[in-house]
Every structure is written in C-alpha cells, then in structure tokens.
Amino acid sequence: MEEVIPLADATDEEACFWAVHSQGELDLLIVKDGRRLGFEFKYCDSPRTTLAGRMAMKQLKLDQLTLVCPGDATHELEDGVRVRGLSRLVAAGRLSLRDRGPAFEEPPAPFERPDDVK
C-alpha cells in the first residue's frame, strides 16, 4: 500500500481502508479527481476477484478494482477488474487518474535499435 498511494499522488484524506461488518472489505480505496479506485493486495501470482471485491465494486460504485500482486503481471480479469504486479506499478512511476480509461499507464517499451540501422 505504501508504494501505491504515492503513485496516485493521494493525500491522507483521499486514501482509506473500507469495510462493512460481515459484508466485505477493501484494502485501499482512493477517491481522487472524481474517480473511485479500489485496491486489493494479494500474495499469489494469479489473483481472482473475490465476493468481497465484487461487493465493494457495487456498493462503492468503483470505477476500477485493481488486484495488486507480486511481480510484473498485467491483465484484465473482467470488466472493471484488472491485475497489476507491484513491480510493474512501481516501474510505471505514476497512477493516471485523468480519464476513465486504464488507470495505470504502462511504462514505455525500451527502445531497441533495428539491426540494420547503425
């Protein structure tokens, strides 16, 4: 969590833990620039959406739920739910909150000079 909050440039008032008694929880909720972004932190390589995550999406009307896991994974699980590896998030250096598109901007691919160019 300590790595993700600064990537969103979120203040203490914009980032929080969310839970409802016996109805689910969300590890991190960021409300910034009119967007509601939920984060679940998982310790497995292939996380799945949980019932609690789906409940949080519905009750909080999340724009996006991101499951953060070790490594550099990046894929979509279902509409509004994506998996991102923590190392990929840190490498990207920021969390884009400007539009309703992908919340994480991928780092640019390293430049590779074609073999026939000197």
LOZADO-88188 format. One record per residue (C-alpha): residue in one letter; x, y, z. Coordinates in steps of 0.5 Angstrom, whole numbers, padded with zeros to 4 digits, always signed. Layout:
! residues N
AXYZ...
END
This chain:
! residues 118
M+0000+0000+0000E+0006+0005+0002E+0008+0004-0006V+0001+0005-0009I-0001+0011-0005P+0004+0016-0007L+0004+0014-0015A-0003+0016-0014D-0001+0023-0011A-0006+0022-0006T-0007+0025+0001D-0009+0022+0007E-0016+0024+0006E-0016+0021-0001A-0014+0014+0001C-0017+0010+0006F-0019+0003+0008W-0026+0001+0007A-0030-0005+0011V-0037-0006+0012H-0039-0011+0018S-0039-0018+0015Q-0040-0015+0008G-0033-0015+0006E-0027-0010+0006L-0023-0007+0001D-0015-0006+0003L-0015+0001+0000L-0020+0006-0003I-0017+0012-0007V-0022+0018-0008K-0019+0023-0013D-0021+0027-0018G-0028+0025-0018R-0026+0017-0019R-0026+0012-0014L-0021+0007-0015G-0021+0000-0010F-0014-0004-0009E-0014-0011-0006F-0007-0013-0004K-0006-0021-0006Y+0000-0025-0004C-0001-0030-0010D+0001-0030-0017S-0005-0031-0020P-0011-0027-0016R-0018-0028-0017T-0024-0023-0016T-0027-0025-0009L-0034-0024-0007A-0032-0018-0002G-0029-0015-0008R-0035-0015-0012M-0039-0013-0006A-0034-0007-0006M-0035-0005-0013K-0042-0005-0013Q-0043-0001-0006L-0038+0004-0007K-0039+0004-0015L-0032+0004-0016D-0029+0006-0023Q-0024+0000-0022L-0022-0005-0018T-0014-0007-0018L-0011-0013-0015V-0004-0012-0014C+0000-0018-0013P+0008-0019-0013G+0012-0019-0020D+0010-0016-0026A+0003-0018-0028T-0001-0014-0032H-0008-0017-0035E-0016-0016-0034L-0020-0021-0030E-0027-0018-0032D-0030-0011-0034G-0027-0006-0029V-0022-0011-0025R-0015-0012-0027V-0009-0015-0024R-0002-0011-0024G+0004-0013-0021L+0007-0009-0016S+0014-0008-0019R+0010-0006-0026L+0007-0001-0022V+0013+0002-0019A+0017+0002-0026A+0011+0006-0029G+0012+0011-0023R+0005+0014-0023L-0002+0012-0023S-0006+0016-0028L-0013+0019-0025R-0014+0024-0031D-0019+0020-0035R-0024+0014-0035G-0019+0009-0039P-0014+0005-0036A-0012+0007-0029F-0005+0005-0030E-0001+0008-0035E+0004+0002-0038P+0012+0004-0038P+0014+0005-0045A+0018-0001-0048P+0025+0000-0048F+0028+0003-0055E+0031-0002-0059R+0035+0000-0065P+0034-0005-0071D+0040-0009-0073D+0040-0006-0080V+0041+0002-0077K+0048+0004-0075
END
